[in-house]
Amino acid sequence: TAARVGELSRLLGSLSVRDGIMRVEIRDLGGRIIASSEPGVIGRAMGDSSGMGPAASGDPYATLVDADHPLATVDLANPEGAMEEFLPIIGQGGNVIAVVAVWRDAGELLASLEATSREIMLVTLVAGVLLSALLLSVFRAAQVRLTRQHRQIIEATRRDALTGLLNHGTIVALLADAVESARDDSGQIGVALVDVDNFRLFNDTHGH
């Protein structure tokens, strides 16, 4: 009845002053406005807007509309636009019987999204720095270990495992380098051959 539509519109009008709501409408499935926070639009056929189709099928729909939208001409805290929402009303039989259309000032939402984005960027930056430091520490430790192992391998090829002294191949290489150096400098080189008494007994006892 007209009385019930008027009461419903009054209640919708009381909602519109909360949470930055600019307008609230209830539409039938054909897009005709049944009740509204602005009584002057009741009975107007709005057609099949982008959000009406999904909402009439039972799927809520929301999108951000720019400041040029007809319903966004109010003095908004956010000059970039408003949030447009279409919400289905489900009847007792499980079917959609009407659609609620809501327009809110998107300023608070976008401010919240911007703050969240800043927090995400900050967390990502801090995590990146920590991860970089961790990877640097791991790579440095691995490099130190590899360098030490490389030196040990090279040193193992130059020394006798039993005595720890330079082996035959290393002695020959060092002697060849010394001879070549003395030849280039027109110098001289002395070589001493030293024998150890009873060294065979050492070999027989501890291994060759």
C-alpha positions in Angstrom: 0.0 0.0 0.0 1.0 3.6 -0.3 1.2 3.9 3.5 3.6 1.0 3.7 5.7 2.3 0.9 5.9 5.7 2.6 6.9 4.1 5.9 9.5 1.9 4.2 10.9 4.9 2.4 11.1 6.8 5.7 13.1 3.9 7.2 15.4 3.8 4.2 15.9 7.6 4.6 17.0 7.1 8.2 19.6 4.5 7.0 21.0 6.9 4.4 22.4 9.2 7.1 24.6 6.4 8.4 27.9 5.0 7.2 28.1 7.5 4.4 25.0 6.1 2.6 23.9 8.5 -0.1 20.7 6.7 -1.3 19.0 3.3 -0.7 16.4 1.9 -3.0 14.3 -1.3 -3.2 13.6 -2.3 -6.8 11.5 -5.1 -8.3 13.1 -7.5 -10.7 12.3 -5.3 -13.6 14.2 -2.4 -12.2 11.2 -0.3 -11.1 11.8 1.5 -7.8 9.4 0.3 -5.1 10.7 2.3 -2.2 13.6 4.8 -1.8 15.3 7.1 0.7 14.4 9.8 -1.8 10.6 9.5 -2.3 10.6 11.5 -5.5 12.0 8.6 -7.5 9.5 5.9 -6.4 7.8 4.3 -9.4 10.6 5.2 -11.8 11.8 2.4 -14.0 15.6 2.3 -13.9 16.0 -0.5 -16.5 18.6 -3.3 -16.4 21.7 -1.6 -15.0 25.0 -3.5 -14.7 24.3 -4.6 -11.2 20.7 -5.4 -11.5 21.2 -8.5 -13.6 23.5 -10.4 -11.2 21.5 -9.3 -8.1 18.2 -10.5 -9.7 19.9 -13.8 -10.2 20.9 -14.0 -6.6 24.5 -12.7 -6.7 25.4 -9.6 -4.8 27.2 -7.0 -6.9 29.3 -4.0 -6.0 31.5 -1.6 -8.0 33.1 1.8 -7.7 31.4 4.6 -9.7 33.1 7.8 -10.5 32.1 11.3 -9.5 30.2 11.9 -12.7 27.6 9.2 -11.7 24.2 10.8 -11.3 24.0 9.7 -7.7 27.5 10.9 -6.9 26.8 14.6 -7.2 26.3 15.0 -3.5 29.2 16.7 -1.6 31.3 13.6 -1.1 34.2 13.3 1.3 35.8 11.3 -1.6 35.6 13.3 -4.8 36.6 10.2 -6.8 33.2 8.6 -6.5 30.9 6.2 -4.6 30.4 2.5 -4.0 27.4 1.1 -5.8 25.9 -2.1 -4.4 23.0 -4.3 -5.6 21.9 -6.9 -3.0 19.2 -9.6 -3.7 16.3 -10.1 -1.3 15.5 -13.8 -1.1 12.0 -14.9 -0.4 10.8 -17.8 1.7 10.8 -20.1 -1.4 14.5 -19.3 -2.0 13.8 -17.1 -5.0 14.9 -13.5 -5.5 11.8 -11.3 -5.0 13.5 -7.8 -5.1 16.8 -6.0 -5.1 18.2 -3.5 -2.7 20.4 -0.8 -4.4 22.8 1.2 -2.1 25.2 4.0 -2.9 27.8 4.9 -0.3 30.5 7.6 -0.2 33.6 5.6 -1.1 36.0 7.9 0.7 36.3 5.9 3.9 36.6 2.6 1.9 39.3 4.0 -0.4 41.1 5.5 2.6 41.1 2.1 4.3 42.3 0.4 1.1 45.1 3.0 0.8 46.1 2.4 4.4 46.1 -1.3 3.9 48.1 -0.9 0.7 50.7 1.1 2.6 50.9 -1.5 5.3 51.3 -4.3 2.7 54.0 -2.3 1.0 55.8 -1.7 4.3 55.5 -5.4 5.3 56.7 -6.5 1.9 59.7 -4.1 2.0 60.7 -5.2 5.5 60.3 -8.9 4.5 62.4 -8.2 1.4 65.1 -6.6 3.5 65.1 -9.4 6.0 65.1 -12.1 3.3 68.0 -10.3 1.5 70.0 -10.2 4.7 69.2 -13.9 5.4 70.2 -14.9 1.9 73.4 -12.8 2.1 74.3 -14.5 5.3 73.6 -17.9 3.9 75.6 -17.3 0.7 78.5 -15.7 2.7 78.7 -18.7 5.0 78.5 -21.1 2.1 81.2 -19.1 0.3 83.5 -19.2 3.3 83.0 -23.0 3.7 83.6 -23.6 -0.1 86.7 -21.5 0.0 88.0 -23.4 3.1 87.2 -26.7 1.5 88.9 -25.6 -1.8 92.1 -24.7 0.1 92.0 -27.9 1.9 91.7 -29.9 -1.3 94.5 -28.0 -2.9 96.7 -28.4 0.1 95.9 -32.1 0.2 97.3 -32.5 -3.3 100.5 -30.8 -2.3 101.3 -32.7 0.9 102.0 -36.2 2.0 99.1 -37.5 4.1 101.3 -39.4 6.5 104.1 -36.8 7.3 102.4 -33.6 6.4 105.4 -32.6 4.3 105.4 -31.4 0.7 105.1 -34.4 -1.6 107.4 -35.3 -4.5 105.3 -33.6 -7.2 105.2 -30.3 -5.3 108.9 -30.4 -4.6 109.7 -30.9 -8.3 107.4 -28.1 -9.3 108.9 -25.7 -6.7 112.4 -26.7 -7.8 111.5 -26.1 -11.5 110.2 -22.6 -10.6 113.3 -21.8 -8.6 115.6 -23.0 -11.5 113.7 -20.9 -14.0 113.8 -17.8 -11.7 117.5 -18.2 -11.2 118.0 -18.6 -15.0 116.0 -15.4 -15.7 118.1 -13.4 -13.2 121.3 -15.0 -14.3 121.7 -16.2 -10.7 122.6 -19.4 -9.0 120.7 -22.0 -7.1 121.8 -24.6 -4.5 120.1 -27.9 -4.0 120.7 -30.0 -0.9 119.8 -33.7 -0.8 119.2 -34.9 2.8 118.9 -38.5 3.8 117.4 -39.6 7.2 119.1 -42.7 8.8 116.8 -45.7 9.4 113.9 -44.0 7.8 112.8 -47.4 6.4 112.1 -48.4 10.0 109.7 -45.4 10.3 108.0 -46.4 7.0 107.7 -50.0 8.2 106.2 -48.9 11.5 103.8 -46.1 10.4 103.3 -46.9 6.8 104.9 -45.7 3.6 
